[in-house]
Amino acid sequence: MPESLTSREKQAIATKKRIYRCGVELIKKYGYDNITVKEIAEKANVSIGNYYHYFKSKYDLLVEIFKHGDEFFEAEVPKILDEYKDCKDILVQYFLVYARLSINDGVEMAKNLYIPTNKMFLTHGRLMQNMLIQILKNEQEKGKIPKTLDCEEITEKLFVVARGVIFDWCLKDGKTDLLAEMKEIISRMVESYIVR
């Protein structure tokens, strides 16, 4: 049985969560590039030094936001794999999870993440990418995707398209049906990789 946390450990967890939550609120309102560590610390009612105890930099807050996205995928993707067996269905559902992540965060947050200066989208080896690569490799083993195709390259291209769909949703202030758009566009894209 795991040991219970001390009150100091609980307080540290609560402080980090508060800093994170306040940082996310400020990013939604003003944009990542338009806020400072000082402003995040003030909103979270902590010192700047305390902020740096939990996050090495402002960029680390962005890393944490993306880590939460990976955790969302880690929880949702096994459900897809349990429910769906068809290659196309699995891949489409995978990217519907990606769309739901943006919907859950809200269009204002998405507008502040889907910007050219955010290089987190280019980070290789993230959990959500690795999960998709493994799904594609499994589908190759089943003969559903040609073994001549590189799974990492397919993953990169599918994410480029999915980010474009979300970017378009942001441009239209969230007024389009993101799930329907993602389903239609990813379906067409996926068909080009599947063995018929």
C-alpha angles and dihedrals in degrees: 000000000000118000115252118249121257118243089253091054091048090050091050091052091048091049093051091048091049092050090048093048093048091047091052091049091052092046090052091050103039108010129254095270092050100057133073135213087246091058092047091049092048093050091048090047093236133118120260087246090055090051089054090049089065102028123031092210143349087268089060088063088057089049088053091052090054091045088058088053090053090050089052089054092046089057098041106039097066088058089055092049091050094048104037129052103169113095095226093047092050093051094045091048089048091059092043085062087053090052092047089053089059092044090051091050091046133237093274092057091045090051089055095047101042095070131120094246092060103094093175087094088064095052109118123212097038116151096247091053094046091050091054092047089054092048090051092048090051090051089049089054089053089052094246095117122038113256088223089073120086111235094208091053092048089050092052093048094047091051091049089055094044092050088051091054091051092045089054089050088053092049088054092049092246092297095127125078098259095189093051092046093047092048094050097044098041090046090058093045094048092051089066090063101042124094110240 
